[in-house]
Amino acid sequence: MRLHSIPNTVVLLTIILLLFISCCASTYFGLNHALFELTENQIMYLYSTSAQVLAAVYGLTLTGYIFLRGDLNREARSDETRAKSIEKLEGRYFWQLAVITALVMFTILLTNLVIAQENSKNTEPLTYLMNFSQSFFAISFVAIAFFVVDIVGPGNIQAASQALQDKIDPEHNVKTMQGDLSEFLKSYNNIESILNTKTNIPVLTTDFSNKKYNKHTSNTRLAEILLRREKINNELFSRLKNLITLRNAIIHGADPSVSQHMVDESKSILEELNKSLDNVDQMHSETDNSVVAP
């Protein structure tokens, strides 16, 4: 099973459970059956070093994430069909990094409290703080390790595309409900042709290092242009966005299939798009005729 298939909520609940078990177990043994008895110098050195090491590892992880995000953004700009999948990946990674940041901050806070309470005559609160901070320290490294392995794992864009496909078209993997993928793509291609024709957005060509690069406006952007020009309504625009996202998820996912419901939906969207644009053209034609009429 790919790590990317594990939902963020499951990851969070696992971290909380591990923290709870670790804090309870370490505190129990620390109060009743201590494995180590530390001197003042050992406490100062151990907990100050722990905070420094964790901060350094967190800084390296954050730097690597920043470079990765830049690569993902460039990939999304170069291939608009991957944009939604990459956006989903970025959301997942940002959430994981936020959890790691919270763990690191709590760990550093606890280590500072340990150092501050080291001279206290009451050793019980100090024991709690020491064991809590080391539990947070260990779980922070586990979370960072999961984050790193999740990022470098192969096929993440494919897994994100598959997740999008499952969300938009949950019936696609049910054999009795599968439709004809060729019919779906035929309707989509017709919709794409209409979007390019009716928006009249030219393809931008730039010369970079003696190579030709064509900048194609995304289909979602073309649908948004039609919406702003009041040629389609919000409901049709929302359905177009879902259809575009599904098609892109299919071509980048692991399961090239579609449900009969989405095949029918694509045909319905094509019909409504043609109808909406024809009505707008007819209204403009009648307006023009009324203006030039004597």
C-alpha positions in Angstrom: 0.0 0.0 0.0 1.3 3.4 -0.9 1.8 5.9 1.9 -0.1 8.5 -0.2 -3.2 6.3 0.1 -3.2 6.7 3.9 -5.6 9.7 4.6 -4.3 12.6 6.6 -6.9 12.0 9.4 -5.5 8.5 9.9 -2.0 9.9 10.1 -3.1 12.5 12.7 -4.9 9.9 14.8 -2.0 7.6 14.7 0.4 10.3 15.8 -1.9 11.3 18.7 -2.3 7.6 19.7 1.5 7.1 19.6 2.1 10.3 21.7 -0.5 9.2 24.3 1.0 5.7 24.6 4.6 6.9 24.7 3.9 9.7 27.2 2.0 7.3 29.5 4.5 4.5 29.3 7.6 6.6 29.7 6.1 8.5 32.6 5.0 5.4 34.4 8.5 3.8 34.1 10.1 7.1 35.0 8.2 7.4 38.2 8.2 3.7 39.2 11.0 1.9 37.4 13.4 4.4 36.1 15.8 3.0 33.6 18.2 6.0 33.8 19.0 8.4 36.5 20.5 11.6 35.0 22.7 14.1 36.7 22.3 17.9 36.3 24.9 18.0 33.6 23.4 15.1 31.7 20.0 16.7 31.8 21.3 20.0 30.5 23.3 18.4 27.7 20.7 15.9 26.6 17.8 18.2 26.4 19.6 21.2 24.9 21.1 18.8 22.3 17.8 17.3 21.6 16.2 20.6 20.8 19.2 21.6 18.6 19.2 18.4 16.6 15.4 18.4 16.1 15.5 22.1 15.0 18.3 21.3 12.5 16.4 18.3 11.0 13.3 20.4 10.8 15.1 23.1 9.0 16.5 20.7 6.4 13.1 19.1 5.9 11.5 22.6 5.4 14.2 23.5 2.9 13.7 20.3 0.9 9.9 20.9 0.9 10.4 24.4 -0.5 12.5 23.1 -3.4 10.0 20.3 -4.0 7.1 22.8 -4.1 8.9 24.9 -6.6 9.3 21.8 -8.8 5.7 20.9 -8.5 4.6 24.4 -9.4 6.7 24.4 -12.5 5.3 21.0 -13.5 1.8 22.3 -13.0 2.5 25.3 -15.2 4.0 23.2 -17.9 1.2 20.6 -18.0 -2.2 22.0 -16.9 -3.8 18.5 -16.9 -1.7 17.7 -13.8 -2.6 20.9 -12.0 -5.4 19.5 -9.8 -3.4 16.4 -8.9 -0.4 18.5 -7.9 -2.7 20.9 -6.0 -4.0 17.9 -4.0 -0.4 16.8 -3.4 0.6 20.2 -2.1 -2.4 20.3 0.2 -1.4 16.9 1.7 2.2 17.9 2.1 1.4 21.3 3.6 -0.9 19.6 6.2 1.7 17.1 7.1 4.3 19.9 7.5 1.9 21.8 9.7 1.6 18.8 12.0 5.4 18.4 12.1 5.8 22.1 12.9 3.4 21.8 15.9 5.3 18.7 17.2 8.7 20.4 16.8 7.5 23.6 18.6 6.0 21.6 21.5 9.2 19.5 21.8 11.4 22.6 22.0 9.0 24.2 24.5 9.1 21.1 26.7 12.9 20.8 26.6 13.2 24.5 27.6 10.8 23.7 30.5 13.0 20.8 31.6 16.1 22.9 31.6 14.2 25.6 33.6 12.9 23.2 36.2 16.1 21.2 36.5 17.0 22.8 39.9 13.5 22.2 41.3 13.4 20.3 44.6 10.2 18.6 43.6 11.4 15.9 41.1 7.9 14.6 40.1 7.0 17.5 37.7 10.5 17.4 36.3 10.1 13.7 35.6 6.8 14.3 33.8 8.4 17.0 31.7 11.5 14.9 30.9 9.5 12.0 29.7 7.0 14.0 27.8 9.7 16.0 26.0 11.5 12.8 24.9 8.2 11.2 23.8 7.5 14.3 21.6 11.1 14.2 20.4 10.8 10.6 19.2 7.3 11.0 17.6 8.6 14.2 15.8 11.3 12.1 14.2 8.7 9.5 13.2 6.5 12.1 11.6 9.4 13.7 9.8 10.5 10.2 8.5 7.0 9.5 7.3 6.8 12.9 5.6 10.1 12.4 3.8 9.3 8.9 2.6 5.8 10.1 1.5 7.4 12.8 -0.6 10.1 10.8 -2.3 7.8 7.8 -2.9 7.2 7.1 -6.7 3.8 7.6 -8.3 2.5 10.3 -6.0 0.9 12.2 -8.9 -0.7 9.1 -10.1 -2.0 8.3 -6.7 -3.4 11.8 -6.3 -5.1 11.6 -9.7 -6.6 8.3 -8.6 -7.9 9.9 -5.4 -9.5 12.7 -7.5 -11.1 10.1 -9.8 -12.5 8.2 -6.9 -14.0 11.4 -5.4 -15.6 12.7 -8.6 -16.6 9.3 -10.0 -16.9 6.8 -7.2 -18.7 4.3 -9.4 -16.0 3.9 -12.0 -14.5 0.8 -10.5 -17.9 -1.0 -10.2 -18.1 -3.4 -13.2 -21.8 -3.3 -13.5 -21.8 0.5 -13.6 -18.9 1.1 -16.0 -19.4 3.0 -19.2 -17.6 3.3 -22.5 -14.5 5.4 -22.0 -14.3 6.2 -25.7 -17.8 7.8 -25.6 -16.8 9.8 -22.6 -13.6 11.1 -24.3 -15.5 11.8 -27.5 -17.9 14.1 -25.7 -15.0 15.7 -23.8 -13.1 16.4 -27.0 -16.2 18.0 -28.5 -16.5 20.2 -25.4 -12.8 21.1 -25.6 -13.2 22.1 -29.2 -16.2 24.3 -28.4 -14.3 26.0 -25.5 -11.4 26.8 -27.8 -13.7 28.0 -30.6 -16.1 30.1 -28.6 -13.5 31.9 -26.4 -11.2 32.8 -29.4 -8.1 32.8 -27.1 -5.0 32.6 -29.3 -2.2 30.1 -28.5 0.8 32.1 -27.3 4.1 31.1 -28.8 7.4 32.2 -27.3 11.0 31.6 -28.5 13.2 30.4 -25.7 16.8 29.2 -26.3 15.9 28.7 -30.0 13.1 26.3 -29.1 9.4 26.9 -29.6 7.1 26.6 -26.7 3.3 26.9 -27.0 1.4 28.3 -24.0 -2.0 26.7 -24.1 -4.8 28.2 -22.0 -6.3 25.5 -19.7 -9.8 24.3 -20.4 -10.9 25.4 -16.9 -9.7 28.9 -17.7 -11.6 28.8 -21.0 -14.8 27.8 -19.2 -14.2 30.6 -16.7 -13.9 33.1 -19.6 -17.3 31.9 -20.9 -18.7 32.3 -17.4 -17.4 35.9 -17.1 -18.8 36.7 -20.6 -22.2 35.4 -19.3 -22.4 32.7 -22.0 -22.8 29.9 -19.4 -24.3 29.9 -15.9 -22.6 29.0 -12.6 -24.1 25.5 -12.5 -22.9 24.6 -16.0 -19.4 26.0 -15.1 -19.2 23.9 -12.0 -20.2 20.8 -14.0 -17.6 21.6 -16.6 -14.9 22.0 -13.9 -15.7 18.5 -12.5 -15.7 17.0 -15.9 -12.3 18.5 -16.8 -10.8 17.4 -13.5 -12.1 13.9 -14.0 -10.7 13.6 -17.5 -7.3 14.8 -16.4 -7.4 12.4 -13.4 -8.2 9.5 -15.7 -5.3 10.2 -18.1 -2.8 10.5 -15.2 -4.3 7.8 -12.9 -3.9 4.1 -12.7 -7.4 3.1 -13.7 -8.6 4.3 -17.2 -12.2 3.7 -16.6 -15.4 5.7 -16.2 -18.9 5.1 -14.9 -22.0 5.1 -17.2 -23.2 8.0 -15.1 -20.3 10.2 -16.1 -20.6 9.1 -19.7 -24.2 10.4 -19.6 -23.1 13.5 -17.7 -20.5 14.3 -20.4 -23.2 14.1 -23.1 -25.6 16.2 -21.0 -22.9 18.9 -20.5 -22.1 18.9 -24.2 -25.8 19.3 -25.0 -26.3 22.1 -22.5 -23.2 23.9 -23.5 -24.3 24.0 -27.1 -27.7 25.1 -26.1 -26.5 27.8 -23.8 -24.1 29.2 -26.5 -26.7 29.0 -29.2 -29.1 31.0 -27.0 -26.5 33.7 -26.3 -25.6 33.9 -30.1 -29.3 34.2 -30.9 -29.8 37.0 -28.4 -26.9 38.9 -29.8 -28.2 38.4 -33.3 -31.6 39.8 -32.3 -30.0 42.7 -30.6 -27.9 43.6 -33.6 -30.9 43.4 -35.9 -32.9 45.7 -33.6 -30.1 48.2 -33.7 -29.7 48.4 -37.5 -33.5 48.3 -38.1 -35.0 51.5 -39.5 
